[in-house]
């Protein structure tokens, strides 16, 4: 934890597997309108212990908190953790919480006004989703049985309307590029100089961490190809060199 005049390092022992299970359960409850509020508050309080107990004294009087989440911490909005140890009170009640992939990137973004070279747009839409026979190395039939009919395969359904959407938007910006169908691939996105685009528009399926077996981060679902898994994850996005004024997901 860092403040303008203090720094604190603390090692907190915890059970990683149990912590991840707890985070996934909270994320599922947050997505379910029928979840019991009392039970959710209790589990958020439990999750807050190993994360915030050592740094709570540094939060006093602070209005803004920037966090660098990792792993399972990406599953739960950080501003829902409890600022108090004995009773649940979300950080959002007293603080403005933002997230960054790294301290270096947050400093870079704060010190430099990034401007794109031209007001062009890159749109990615209507990926070609081929029905996979395996996912994360596991046969699809086995996954369907293990997840009791989970709907994760629906993420691979075609999205033809998104191509019409992307093409219509691209006509508003001269010099735009549309990656659709067989071109809507991870390799296509990663290999381009994205800094030249002022606007990025991704019209694809998206997933949260843990929704698809083997993918523990939020991701955009693109087409399948031999060298990539088809999931443009949050950590992969953090490595892209962007200069966009507006990104639409």
C-alpha positions as CSV (number, residue, x, y, z in Angstrom):
1,X,0.0,0.0,0.0
2,X,1.3,3.4,-1.0
3,X,0.2,6.9,0.0
4,X,1.8,10.2,-0.6
5,X,3.8,9.9,2.6
6,X,3.6,6.3,3.7
7,X,4.3,2.8,2.3
8,X,3.4,-0.5,3.8
9,X,4.2,-4.1,2.8
10,X,2.5,-7.0,4.6
11,X,2.4,-10.7,3.9
12,X,-1.0,-12.3,4.7
13,X,-1.3,-16.1,4.8
14,X,-4.4,-17.4,3.0
15,X,-5.7,-20.5,1.2
16,X,-5.5,-19.6,-2.5
17,X,-8.0,-22.3,-3.6
18,X,-10.5,-21.4,-1.0
19,X,-10.1,-17.7,-1.7
20,X,-10.8,-18.2,-5.4
21,X,-13.8,-20.4,-4.7
22,X,-15.1,-17.6,-2.4
23,X,-14.5,-14.9,-5.1
24,X,-16.3,-17.0,-7.7
25,X,-19.3,-17.6,-5.4
26,X,-19.6,-13.8,-4.7
27,X,-19.4,-13.0,-8.4
28,X,-22.2,-15.5,-9.1
29,X,-24.3,-14.0,-6.4
30,X,-23.7,-10.5,-7.7
31,X,-25.0,-11.7,-11.1
32,X,-28.1,-13.3,-9.5
33,X,-31.0,-10.9,-8.6
34,X,-32.4,-13.5,-6.3
35,X,-29.3,-13.6,-4.1
36,X,-29.8,-12.9,-0.4
37,X,-28.2,-9.6,0.6
38,X,-27.3,-10.7,4.1
39,X,-25.3,-13.8,2.9
40,X,-23.6,-11.7,0.2
41,X,-22.5,-9.0,2.8
42,X,-21.1,-11.8,5.0
43,X,-19.0,-13.3,2.3
44,X,-17.8,-9.9,1.1
45,X,-16.7,-9.2,4.7
46,X,-14.9,-12.5,4.8
47,X,-13.1,-11.7,1.5
48,X,-12.1,-8.3,2.8
49,X,-10.1,-9.8,5.7
50,X,-6.9,-11.0,4.0
51,X,-7.1,-8.2,1.5
52,X,-7.6,-5.1,3.6
53,X,-6.9,-5.8,7.2
54,X,-3.3,-4.6,7.1
55,X,-4.0,-1.5,5.1
56,X,-7.2,-0.2,6.7
57,X,-5.3,2.4,8.8
58,X,-3.9,4.0,5.6
59,X,-7.5,4.3,4.1
60,X,-8.6,6.8,6.8
61,X,-9.2,10.2,5.4
62,X,-8.5,9.1,1.8
63,X,-11.1,9.7,-0.9
64,X,-9.5,8.0,-3.8
65,X,-8.1,4.5,-3.9
66,X,-6.3,2.9,-6.9
67,X,-5.9,-0.9,-6.9
68,X,-3.9,-3.3,-8.9
69,X,-6.0,-6.5,-8.9
70,X,-4.6,-9.8,-9.8
71,X,-6.0,-13.3,-10.3
72,X,-9.2,-14.0,-8.4
73,X,-9.4,-10.3,-7.4
74,X,-10.6,-9.5,-10.9
75,X,-13.8,-11.4,-10.2
76,X,-15.2,-9.1,-7.6
77,X,-15.5,-5.3,-7.8
78,X,-12.9,-4.0,-5.3
79,X,-15.2,-1.2,-4.2
80,X,-17.6,-3.7,-2.7
81,X,-15.0,-4.9,-0.2
82,X,-15.7,-3.8,3.4
83,X,-13.9,-0.8,4.8
84,X,-14.8,-2.0,8.3
85,X,-13.7,-5.3,9.9
86,X,-16.7,-5.9,12.2
87,X,-19.6,-5.0,10.0
88,X,-20.1,-4.7,6.3
89,X,-19.6,-1.2,4.8
90,X,-18.5,-1.2,1.2
91,X,-15.6,0.9,0.2
92,X,-17.8,2.6,-2.3
93,X,-19.6,4.4,0.5
94,X,-16.6,6.5,1.4
95,X,-14.1,6.2,-1.5
96,X,-13.8,6.5,-5.3
97,X,-12.1,3.3,-6.4
98,X,-10.3,2.8,-9.7
99,X,-8.2,-0.1,-11.1
100,X,-5.1,-0.3,-13.1
101,X,-3.2,-3.2,-14.6
102,X,0.2,-1.8,-13.3
103,X,1.6,1.1,-11.4
104,X,3.8,2.0,-14.3
105,X,0.9,2.2,-16.6
106,X,-1.1,4.4,-14.2
107,X,1.8,6.8,-13.9
108,X,2.3,6.8,-17.7
109,X,-1.4,7.6,-18.3
110,X,-1.4,10.3,-15.6
111,X,1.7,12.1,-16.9
112,X,1.1,12.0,-20.7
113,X,-1.8,13.2,-22.7
114,X,-2.2,10.5,-25.3
115,X,-3.5,11.6,-28.7
116,X,-4.2,9.3,-31.6
117,X,-2.5,10.1,-34.9
118,X,-5.8,10.4,-36.8
119,X,-9.5,10.2,-35.9
120,X,-9.8,6.7,-37.4
121,X,-11.7,3.7,-36.0
122,X,-10.8,0.0,-35.7
123,X,-13.9,-2.2,-35.4
124,X,-13.8,-5.9,-34.6
125,X,-17.1,-7.7,-35.2
126,X,-18.9,-10.9,-36.2
127,X,-16.0,-13.4,-35.5
128,X,-16.3,-16.8,-37.2
129,X,-17.0,-19.1,-34.3
130,X,-16.5,-22.7,-35.2
131,X,-18.0,-25.1,-32.7
132,X,-15.0,-26.5,-30.7
133,X,-14.5,-30.1,-30.0
134,X,-12.4,-29.3,-27.0
135,X,-12.0,-26.4,-24.6
136,X,-9.0,-26.0,-22.3
137,X,-8.0,-29.4,-23.4
138,X,-11.2,-31.1,-22.3
139,X,-13.7,-32.7,-24.7
140,X,-16.8,-30.5,-25.0
141,X,-19.2,-33.4,-24.2
142,X,-17.3,-34.0,-21.0
143,X,-17.5,-30.3,-20.1
144,X,-21.2,-30.3,-20.7
145,X,-21.7,-33.1,-18.4
146,X,-19.4,-31.7,-15.7
147,X,-21.0,-28.3,-15.8
148,X,-24.6,-29.7,-15.8
149,X,-25.6,-28.1,-19.0
150,X,-23.7,-24.8,-18.6
151,X,-24.4,-22.3,-21.4
152,X,-20.8,-21.4,-22.0
153,X,-21.0,-22.8,-25.6
154,X,-23.5,-20.1,-26.4
155,X,-20.6,-17.7,-26.4
156,X,-19.7,-19.2,-29.7
157,X,-22.9,-18.4,-31.5
158,X,-22.6,-16.2,-34.6
159,X,-23.3,-12.5,-34.3
160,X,-24.1,-11.4,-37.9
161,X,-25.8,-8.2,-36.8
162,X,-22.5,-6.9,-35.3
163,X,-20.9,-6.8,-38.8
164,X,-23.7,-4.5,-40.0
165,X,-23.2,-2.4,-36.9
166,X,-19.5,-2.1,-37.3
167,X,-19.7,-1.2,-41.0
168,X,-22.3,1.5,-40.4
169,X,-20.2,3.1,-37.7
170,X,-17.0,2.9,-39.8
171,X,-18.6,5.0,-42.5
172,X,-18.6,7.9,-40.0
173,X,-14.8,7.8,-39.7
174,X,-12.6,8.0,-42.9
175,X,-9.7,5.6,-42.9
176,X,-11.4,3.1,-40.7
177,X,-10.6,-0.6,-40.5
178,X,-13.2,-3.3,-39.9
179,X,-12.0,-6.8,-38.9
180,X,-15.0,-9.1,-39.4
181,X,-15.6,-12.8,-40.0
182,X,-12.3,-14.7,-40.6
183,X,-10.3,-11.5,-39.9
184,X,-11.8,-11.0,-36.4
185,X,-8.9,-12.8,-34.7
186,X,-6.6,-12.3,-31.8
187,X,-3.5,-12.3,-34.0
188,X,-5.0,-9.6,-36.2
189,X,-5.7,-7.3,-33.2
190,X,-2.3,-8.0,-31.6
191,X,-0.3,-7.4,-34.8
192,X,-1.7,-4.0,-35.7
193,X,-0.4,-0.6,-34.6
194,X,-3.4,0.2,-32.5
195,X,-2.0,3.5,-31.4
196,X,-3.1,5.0,-34.8
197,X,-6.8,4.6,-33.9
198,X,-8.7,7.2,-31.9
199,X,-11.7,4.9,-31.6
200,X,-11.8,1.1,-30.9
201,X,-15.1,-0.8,-31.3
202,X,-15.4,-4.5,-30.2
203,X,-18.7,-6.1,-31.1
204,X,-18.1,-9.7,-29.9
205,X,-19.1,-12.0,-27.1
206,X,-17.5,-11.2,-23.8
207,X,-17.0,-13.4,-20.7
208,X,-16.1,-12.8,-17.0
209,X,-13.3,-14.7,-15.4
210,X,-14.3,-18.3,-14.6
211,X,-17.3,-18.4,-16.9
212,X,-15.5,-20.6,-19.4
213,X,-13.4,-23.5,-18.0
214,X,-9.7,-22.7,-18.3
215,X,-10.2,-18.9,-18.7
216,X,-9.8,-17.2,-15.3
217,X,-9.9,-13.6,-16.6
218,X,-12.5,-11.3,-18.3
219,X,-12.0,-11.7,-22.0
220,X,-13.4,-10.8,-25.5
221,X,-14.3,-13.9,-27.5
222,X,-12.8,-13.8,-31.0
223,X,-12.3,-16.4,-33.7
224,X,-10.4,-19.6,-33.2
225,X,-7.0,-20.0,-34.9
226,X,-4.0,-22.4,-34.5
227,X,-1.7,-20.0,-32.6
228,X,-4.3,-18.4,-30.3
229,X,-7.1,-19.6,-28.0
230,X,-9.6,-17.1,-29.2
231,X,-9.9,-15.3,-25.9
232,X,-8.4,-11.8,-25.7
233,X,-8.0,-11.6,-22.0
234,X,-7.6,-8.5,-19.7
235,X,-3.9,-9.2,-19.1
236,X,-3.3,-9.5,-22.9
237,X,-5.2,-6.2,-23.4
238,X,-3.0,-4.5,-20.8
239,X,0.0,-5.2,-23.0
240,X,-1.4,-3.6,-26.1
241,X,-0.2,-0.1,-27.0
242,X,-3.4,1.9,-27.2
243,X,-4.0,5.6,-27.8
244,X,-7.8,5.6,-28.2
245,X,-10.0,8.4,-26.9
246,X,-12.9,6.0,-26.8
247,X,-13.1,2.2,-26.6
248,X,-16.5,0.5,-26.9
249,X,-17.0,-3.1,-25.8
